[in-house]
Amino acid sequence: MTTQSTASNHMDLIHFIQDSPTPYHVVQSTINRLKKLGFTSMAEHSSWKEIKPGKYWTMRGDSALVAFILPSNKPIEAFRLIGAHTDSPNLRIKPNGTYSKEGYQQLGIEVYGGVLLNSWLDRDLSIAGRVVVVNEGSHEVHLVHFKRPLARVPQLAIHLDREVNER
């Protein structure tokens, strides 16, 4: 592998990570890549009895994805399986989690995963995720990724938590 192709692979990975801040974005980014490689969508609940050799993907819940290649050489004597997960520790905005207090617009959040809480304090945070819009009985799902600082989790001043350094 040349230095140029290695750098290109590194940049491709960086772009993938930047475009994939949530599990929903990871799945959509991966689907976009699979489509460029000639993979076809399969509905999870459709009959797969008559499936022909080819490259396929199916999705569940917008955050889980399975992709596979069915070769034309029958019978299949072996297969390879590779797995990964799309989630990571994060802070999630609670449904209807916005409120105003002391002149500040605030968000109710919940912790997801094994988070090192102190690493989230006093730093610029963006917002990304899945938004469901209900309109006249139907709903639309949209992915959002603001890509700019919109929020901050402030650390208490020392005089409000004098024991912080003793833990």
Disulfide bonds with the S-S distance in Angstrom:
none
